[in-house]
Structure formats: structure tokens, C-alpha cells
């Protein structure tokens, strides 16, 4: 009897242990086969909507400094160098002026000769006028003192002298013009900076000979006021150009980075939205000019800038994680009341899917407009037991992580489903 009781107790213990082990294994297997749900919280905070683009840093203006005259570069005068900051009127280089100096001296001597010729002509005129005056006085005393032919001779001599004076005056003006031309050429021998700025490029070397007969050779490229302002020329897609105009009208900031200073954020403003569009592979873009200060000359011409145009902002709003808006469950994961939203039987959802499967060019303008308006009406998903429940929301602004909640039954702290990880296959660790 005791042996039987002992055996029964042992069997009872074994059965109990087996039942406990079976229940534990069943619970473990059930948990292992249950999908893992990833969630993210609805939060309240600041939301900034931006349009991203790339652009090139360039000066506001570039001045091409050339030469009007020809000749070798004077090696006795130092050439202005790359990156040199120059003031207005600074001498950048000088052309050998010996030929032009000789021309100036020649024209100066010619002018002096013409002045002397004019003085001689005036003296001859004065002498002729004095002779004519004397003959007139003698005629008044006695007409027989001087013949009429002599009077005519004096009269025409005066006229001839006046013509010679006029000719000498014209010759003097020609000499003055020649002298002024030679003086101007002498001034052109010194190539001066028309404005203050920084020399971006120098296209000549010491001793080089310039030939300006057919076209003006370019010697220097100067960028004025680079410390005060530089421009970033960006090409913006036509779909975003309306938002960029809003940024310009509301004077919202534009932030950008350059690879040379990857950890530094620069700021600017939209200065101009130009209308001269360009088309590349059926993509229409418009040039947008962003102005930025450059006091430390960190922004150099040609740098690539990654820009973010701020188009709108919400200082304090409820934000939905974008991953929750992108999540779309299968019908078996959703509670029965909401399965019509994912199995294609819902009219609005099926229409959106049908439109999404076709090009927008295949539908009418009215349908296309309605489709775009309805894009702000979405569904997000919350857990309800082992299934998911849909929450209809209306969205607004969006950034890279969050989207504004305009309308919907969500509160900060709510957990939204962002993904479901299927159970691990049998035999995997």
C-alpha cells in the first residue's frame, strides 16, 4: 500500500511538472509566433516645412577689366595678384608707355606750333586792318591821296588775313584734339580698378604683350563687395516655385550648408525669383537667387550649397510621425470594423488606389484637383488588443520626421503603429 501511494505521488509530481512545462512552452511559442509591433508617439512641438534645393555660390557682380591699347606689360610695375583686395583706382598693371609718351610729346609740340601760327595770323590781320584804317583816313582828307585800287587791295588783304586766322584756329583745335587723344592713351597705359573688390582671376603674366586691335583682351576679373554679399544661384522645380515665392514675400529665412564647412549652418534670404525657366529632360526649373553675407569670406565662388527654404512654420502643434502615415496593414491585422479601409471595398480608398495606379495625365483636371485635396485625409493605426484600429486624420505641414495634425482624435502621447515585424521562422534563434 505504501508503495502504491509513493508511486501515485511520483506520478502526480511528474504530471504536474509536465503540465507546467507544457503551459510554459505553449506560452513561449505563442509569444514567439506573435508579430512584434513597432510604435511611435504623437508629440507636440515646433514644425517647419522646407523645400530643399542645391545651388552654386557666386558673386553678386563680376567686373571684367580689359585693355583699350596694345603693348607689352611693364615689368617695373608689380602686377596685382589673385585674391588681392583692391580699392577703386588702384593700379593693377601698366603697359609700356614709351611709344605713347613719344606720341604725346609730338602732339604737344604740334599744339605749340599751331598756337604760334595762330598768333602770326592774328598779327598779319592786325597789320592789314591798320593799313585799311589809314587808307580810309587819307581818303577822308583828300580822295586824290590814295587810289581806289589801293583801298581795294587793303580791304581784300584784311579778308585774307581773317581767313588765315580762322584756318589757324581750326588747326589749333585739331592739334588740341590730337594732344587730348595722346593724353588719354597715356592714361590707358595704367590699368586701374574701376571699383573696390577682390581679384578672382588674373589672365596675364609679366612681360606678356597685349594686342587690342580687334577685341579688348581681358586682364582681370574683379568681384566687388564680396564681404557684404554673395549670391547662391539655385534651380528650383516648378512644383515648388509657388512655395518659394511665399518664402520671399514673408521674408522667411533660408538655411544652407557647404561641404567646406560641413558643421556650420549659413543663413540667407530669397532676393529674386527669376522668370527665365530652363527645361532639362522634361523637368522645368526656375533660377532662384539667395543672398547671404560673407564677412569672413568663407563662401567662395563655385562652392556647392545645399539649401533649405523655410516655407511655413507651426510654433506649437500636434505632430504625427511620418512613419505612422506610411504604414499600411493587411486585412487580417485589422479589426473587422476597419477592414473595408484596407481590403479595397471602401469607395474613397479604392478610388485613391485606382488614381494612384494611373498617371495623373490620364484623369480630368477636376478629378486631379480633388485627388490632390483629398491627399491630406489619411488613416493612422492604433493597437486594440491583438488587432489594429484606424484613426482618421487630416494632415497639414510636413517635415522630414513629422506631419502636422489638423484634425483627428489624437492626443500627445498616443502610440501609433509604424510597422509590424513578422514572427521568426521555426528553427531560428
Buried (B, 14 or more C-beta within 10 A) or exposed (E): EEEEEEEEEEEEEEEEEEEEEEEEEEEEEEEEEEEEBEBBEBBEEEBBBBBEBEBBBBBBBBBEBBBBBEBEBBEEBEBBEEEBBBEEEEBBBBBBBEBBBEBBEEBBEBBEEBBEBBEEBBEBBEEBBEBBEEBEEBBEEEEEEBEEEBBEBBBEBBEEBBEBBEEBBEBBEEBBEBBEEBBEBBEBBBBBBEBBBBBBBBEBEEEBEBEBEEEEBEBBBBBBBBBEBBBBBBBBEEEBBEBBBBBBEEEBEBBBBBEEEEEEEBEBBBBEBEEEEEEEEEEEBBBBBBBBEBEEEBBBBEBBBBBBBBBBBBEEBBBBBBBBBEBEBEBEBBEEEBBBBBBEEBEEBEBBEEBEEEEEEEBEEEEBEBBEEBEBBBBBBBEEEEBBBBBEBEBBBBBEEBBBBBEBEBEEEBEBBBBBEEEEEEEEE
